[in-house]
């Protein structure tokens, strides 16, 4: 406390004015940081609306940069009046450089996010050339670019701190074996994710089934594939498991199978059976959603209970809800035909004989 009091006692009127000027510099950059950042972004995106400019990846980093710049210039202004030592000034300069690197690395990385205007323009140009963009592969590539930007920024910061990068890289090389052994599962998952993006057995939004899990793919990250099950739980399956498993992609179905067996009474006349088969086949053939290439209505088996009629067809109703509605409508029409032809369904019956022991 005595040192602080002595410091203020020794401050001259000129130094007080210099401090007020330094505070004014800080306030100036703090107040006008938004306007300056807006003007810079506007110069590159002159057609964008004010709202989109403020949502730009570089707008907020630029604001932070000008605020930090205000503090840096204020300290620079006070260096001589307050007789700031060269050691302290070197620390301030180093901190300023590191903050600038981090701020612009963040802005550059944010510009490579899927929702950024830069990425959207690139997608638009690709689609303009009549080339389809794979959203999953493109998103994976953007993640790699962002990681690379942060890695470069980290190396620049280490270089500014005076750390010998050659020695660091050599150390990384010597410790590579240890890291590889310790992170085998992580490496497998990374390569598994790469295999998924190359082979594309599924994409985000697909309904898949693998192992004990079935549901909709919500996201594919470097390490895991996130599946939203039909119980609404979220499962993170390692990419190494996904790349080695057999995967059923239900979303890739071109058609769904309708199959049912109807058991008629054993004493049903064959004329009625054949007429029933013909009417059901005609009913299916007239439906726009039924594939005409494969419709089978045949007497499949003769059992102790009755005559089994197999009805087999494919419908274009791929969506599960529409498929259920299609099955219901077909079943109702089959029941109507049975009623019109006066044909009874067989029931599972058993004969029980009681032996009189008297």
C-alpha positions, -999 to +999 in steps of 0.1 A: +000+000+000+028+024+008+044+017-026+011+025-044+007+057-023+043+067-031+036+061-068+006+084-068+024+111-047+052+112-073+028+116-103+031+150-119+003+169-135+017+162-169+017+124-162-019+127-150-028+142-183-010+114-201-029+088-181-062+105-191-051+105-227-043+068-224-078+062-209-093+082-237-075+060-263-089+029-246-125+043-245-122+055-282-113+020-294-139+004-271-167+027-283-158+027-320-147-010-323-181-020-335-182+007-362-147+001-374-153-037-376-185-032-394-169-009-420-141-034-426-164-063-431-188-042-452-158-033-475-156-071-484-193-078-482-208-046-496-240-064-507-247-080-474-274-067-450-263-052-416-276-082-398-256-106-418-225-085-415-228-086-377-232-124-380-200-126-400-172-149-387-147-120-386-170-093-371-166-103-334-129-111-336-123-077-352-141-060-324-120-078-298-089-070-318-096-032-318-104-033-280-071-051-274-053-027-298-067+003-277-051-011-245-018-018-264-016+018-278-025+032-244+003+014-228+026+024-257+016+060-251+024+057-214+057+039-219+079+070-219+059+092-194+057+065-168+092+051-176+079+016-183+109-008-183+118-027-215+112-060-198+076-051-190+071-037-225+084-069-241+058-089-220+030-065-231+041-068-268+042-106-266+008-108-249-006-085-277+008-107-304-005-139-289-040-124-284-040-112-321-030-147-333-057-163-312-084-138-322-077-141-360-073-179-358-108-180-342-122-157-369-107-178-397-118-211-382-154-197-377-155-187-414-151-224-422-183-235-403-212-249-424-234-219-416-209-192-426-214-171-457-181-182-472-190-219-471-225-212-484-210-194-514-187-223-521-216-247-519-236-225-543-208-224-568-204-261-567-241-267-572-241-241-600-217-264-619-244-292-615-223-311-590-240-325-559-224-316-526-221-345-500-230-326-468-214-352-446-181-353-464-181-315-468-187-311-430-159-335-422-136-316-445-145-283-428-137-299-394-103-309-406-096-273-419-107-258-386-084-282-367-055-274-390-061-236-385-059-240-347-028-262-349-010-236-371-021-209-345-008-231-317+026-234-334+028-197-340+020-190-303+047-215-293+072-198-317+064-164-301+070-178-267+105-188-278+099-225-277+122-244-301+098-260-326+125-283-340+130-298-306+093-300-300+087-318-333+116-342-325+101-348-291+068-356-308+085-380-331+102-398-302+070-400-283+049-410-313+051-447-304+039-441-269+011-418-281+001-444-307+000-472-282-020-451-257-045-439-284-051-470-305-088-468-300-089-431-309-068-438-341-091-467-350-122-444-346-106-417-367-098-441-395-132-457-391-148-422-396-127-417-427-139-450-441-175-441-434-171-408-453-153-425-482-177-455-486-208-436-475-229-465-463-251-440-446-255-402-442-269-379-415-307-384-415-307-421-426-325-448-408-300-475-401-297-507-381-264-522-368-258-547-341-281-539-312-289-504-323-315-490-347-325-454-353-318-422-372-282-409-377-279-375-361-242-368-365-209-383-376-180-369-357-143-378-358-147-404-331-183-416-330-216-419-349-246-406-330-278-426-335-312-414-322-331-446-314-369-450-317-370-449-279-356-414-283-323-422-266-290-411-281-264-437-287-227-429-295-213-458-315-175-457-321-166-453-357-143-483-355-173-505-346-195-489-374-168-495-400-165-532-391-202-539-386-228-550-411-252-520-415-287-522-428-297-488-443-334-488-444-335-454-459-320-468-492-350-491-498-366-486-532-397-506-522-413-524-492-426-559-491-462-568-483-466-604-472-494-622-455-509-657-452-546-663-451-559-697-440-593-707-456-615-735-443-604-769-456-637-776-473-637-743-493-645-752-530-615-748-553-636-726-576-640-701-548-603-703-539-592-696-575-618-668-578-606-653-545-569-655-557-578-638-590-598-610-574-570-603-549-544-602-576-565-578-597-571-556-567-533-554-561-525-548-597-549-518-599-532-500-570-508-473-581-485-479-551-481-516-558-452-528-581-468-547-610-436-567-616-440-590-587-475-600-574-481-635-561-514-648-548-511-686-546-523-717-526-492-720-506-499-750-484-526-775-473-525-780-435-546-797-409-563-764-402-571-754-438-559-739-470-530-714-467-531-686-493-499-666-497-503-630-508-470-614-517-463-580-533-441-549-532-453-514-524-436-480-533-447-467-499-412-465-483-421-443-454-431-465-424-462-445-416-475-446-452-465-483-454-487-491-424-516-472-440-510-491-473-511-525-455-542-515-436-560-506-468-550-538-486-561-559-456-595-542-455-600-549-492-590-585-488-615-589-460-642-573-482-635-598-510-637-627-485-671-614-473-684-609-509-673-644-519-688-659-487-655-675-478-648-683-442-614-682-425-601-713-408-593-714-371-568-735-353-588-764-340-580-795-320-601-826-314-601-839-278-612-875-272-622-886-237-618-922-229-644-937-206-625-960-183-656-975-166 
